Amino acid sequence: MTRQGKGILLMIATVAGFAVQDGFSRMLAGAYNPFMVVMIRYWVFAAFVIAMIPRQPQGLAALKSRAIGWHTLRAALLVAEIISIVFGFTLIGLIETHAVFAACPLLVVALSSPVLGEKLTPSRLVAVAIGCLGVLVLLNPGAEVFSWAALFPLASAFMFALYTVLTRKVAGIDPFFPTFFWTPVIGAVFATLVGLPHWTPIQGLDWLWLLTYSLLSVLSYWLMQKTYQLVEASTVQPFAYLQIVFTTAIAITFFDEALTLHVLLGAGIVILAGLYTLTRAAK
């Protein structure tokens, strides 16, 4: 199998893992405070990267960073983003949350100009504008049943887009391992600060579900890193949209959610705008 084929399969496995992880998020956050759920996830993630230190040829010297301030900001953004999207899962469901979050790649394009100084071409502006239209269709602000909870996934998409842009910024400052290490470790500190006050006793087998959820998040993140080691992001990004398909199947099967017309239409507009941006970038 070619590197491209392996990369595509890894990306599909990655987004399938993320979809199952999100199903666990919705289930666990229905029984425990989302701050607590995210805190435990970060504890496991931090333990994983700390355990990797002995495998580094440089030992503790591999942790040296010239961008610790940027890593701290990225860690704070990622914690806030995860908490926000988990609240979205519990308030408006998996389907609508992911449909709105699909705007993230377009927000990356919009933020790349002011943060990284990249040129924002007319075609990219058109794609962002169309994507915004899709988000408006998703939010359905004129409807009597409009919920302000839909702003949770929108805020999450913005924070993850900014996190992504800042990751590209620090890529030219630090090598891979400090970036990989400090984000979950500093994030675990932030997650503990907001999660510990919401601690409640964990019942029965819920420890097992929380551990499974946390390990799945680590595995999915690792698969994503392996994917981008094999192929360029632009090659596999279209397959990342399969996460919406997997998530929708989980939401309908296990949580009795429904796929409404405005969600289907809005998500379609956002995804097409994102794919248009990718095809223009590849030329």
N, C-alpha and C positions, 0 to 999 in steps of 0.2 A: 504493500500500500504506500502511496506517495505521502510526503510530509503534509501536503494540503489536505488529503483525505483523512489522515490521522488527526489533523487540527480540527477539521469539521466535526468528526466523531467526538473528540474531546469537548468541543464547545456544546454539542448537543447533550453530552453527559453532564456538563457543568450546569446548564440551564435547567435540566431535569432535576439535578440536585438542589438547585436554588428553589425550584417550584415545590418540591417536597418539604424543604426547610420552611418555606413560607406557610405551608399547610400546618406544620407543627407550631409555628409562631401563632397562627390564628387560634389553634386549639389551646395552647398553653396560656396565651394572654387572655383567654376567656375564663380561666380559673385563677390566674395569678396576675398581679400588676405587671404591665409591660416593662416598667423600669427594672423590676426584679428579674424578669425573663431575660432581658438583654444583658443584665449584669452577669448572670451565670454563663451565658454564651461567651462573654468576653473573658471570664475567668479561664474557661477551657482553652480559648484561642491564645491567651497570653501564656498559659502553661505549655502549649504546643511550641510556640516560637522560642520560649526560654529553653526548652529541652533541645532545641536545635543548636544552641551555642557551642557545645562540645564538638559538634561536627564541623565547625568552621576552622579552617587551617590557621587563622589568625587568633583564635580564641576570643577573649573579651575585647581585643583590639578591633574585631570586626564590627563592634557596636558603635565605633566612633562616627560621629555625624557632624557635618558642617551646616546642617539645615534643621537643627532640632526645633527651632521656632516654627518652621513650616510643618514639620511632622506633628507638633502639638496642635496646630490649627487643623490639620487634616484629621487627626484623631478625634478632636472635638466635633468636627463636622460629621464624621462617619457615625459616631455614637448618636448624635442628634438625628441623623438621617434614619438610622435603623429604628430608633424609638418612634419616630414620626410615622414610618411606614407600618410598624406593628400596630400603632393606634388606628391607622387607616384600615388594616385588616379587620380589627374588632368592631369598628364603627360602621364601615360601608361595605365590607367584604373584600375577598381576594380579587374578584374579577374587575370591579370598578377601580380598585386601588392600582392594580397593574396596568389597566388601560390608561390611567392618567400618568403613571410613572413612565410609560413608553415615550413621553416627551423628553426624557433625559438626554438622549443623544443630540437632539436639536438644541437643548440648553447648553450642552458642551460647545457646540458650534458658536452660539451667541456669546458665551463667556470667553472663548479662546481669543477673541480680538482684544478686549480690554485687559485681560490678565496676561496673555502670552504675546500680545502684539501681532497675532496672525491676521492676515488680510481677510476681511469679510466680504466675499464677492457677491454680486447681485443675485446669482443663483442660490447661494446660501441664505441670503436675506429672504428670498421668495420661499425657500423651504421652511425657514423658521416661522414666517408669517402664516403659511399653510398649517404648520404644526400647531400654532397658537389657535387657529380656527378650530382644529380638531379638539384641542383641550376645552375650548368653550362649549363645543357640542357635548363633550363628556360631562362637564360640570353642570350643563343644563340650567343656567342661573335663572331663567325665566319661569321655571316650573314651580308649581306649588309645593312639591315635595323636595325642592333643592335643600341639600344638607351642607352646612359649612364644614362638616367633617371631611368633605371631598378636598378641602384645602390641605389636609395632612399629606396625602400622596404628592400633591403639587409641590409643597414645601420640601418633601423628601427628594423629589426629582431634582429640584434646584440645588439642594445641599450636596447630593451625590455628583451632580454635574460639576459643581465647584471643586469638590474633592478630586474628581478625575482630572480636571485642568491643573490643579495644584500638584497632583502626582506627576504629571508630565513636566511641570516646572522643576520639581526637585530631582527628576531623573537625570538632569544634567549636572547636579551638584553632588549627590551621594550615589554610591554603588547600590546594588539591589538589596543586600541583606539589611543594612540599617533602615532602609525604607520599609522593608517587610517586617522588621522586628519592632520598631518604635510605634508604629500605628496601633497594633493591638495592645501593646504594653501600656502606653499612655492612655489609650482608650479604656483599658480596664480600670484605670484610676478614676477617670471621669464617670464611667458606668457605675462604679462602686459608690461614688459620692451621691449620685442621684438614685441608685437602686437600693442601697442598704436601708434607708428609712422606710422603704415599702416592703421589707422582708416579712414573709408569713411562713409558718411551718409548711413543709412540703409533704403532701399526703401520699401514702402507698407507693404505687409504681410510678408516680410522677417524677421521681428522681431519675428513673430509667428513661422516661420520655425527654426530660430536660437534657440529660447527657447525650442521648441520641441526636436531638436537635442541635446541640452545640458541636458535636463531632461532625455532623453533616455539614454545618456551616464551614468548618475548617477544611473538610474534604473538598467542598465545592470551590472554595477559594484556592486551594492547591491545584485543582484541575484547571482552573482559569489561568493560573500562572504557567502551567505546563502548556496550555493551549497557545499562549502568546509567545512562548519560547520556540514553538514549532512554526507558526505562521504569523503574518501581519494581522493586526486587529481588523483592518478593512476586509480581509478575506473571509473572516468568520462572523463578523458583526450581524449580517442578515440572519444567520441562524440563531442569534441571541433572542430574536423576536419569538422563537418557538416557546420561550418561557411563558408567554401569555397563553399559548395553546395548552401547555401542560398545567398551568395554574388554573385555567378555566375548567379543565377536566376534573381536577382535584376539588375545586369549589363546588361544581355541580354534583359530583359523586358523593362527597363526604359532608358538605355543609349546606346542601339544598339551595344554593344560590342560582339565580336565573340570569341568562344573557339577554339583556334588553336591547332594543333597536338603537337607542341613542348611544349606548356604550359600544355596540358593534360598529356603528357608523363613525363615531368619534375616534375609536382606536384605529380603525382602518385609515382614516385621514392622517393621523399622527404617524403610523407605521410607514405609509407610502411616502410621506414627507421625509422621514428618516432614511428610507432606502434611496430616495432621490438624491439626498445629500451624499450618501456613500458612493453612488455611481458617478456623481460629478467629481468627487474627490479622487476617484480611481483613474480619471482621465488625465 
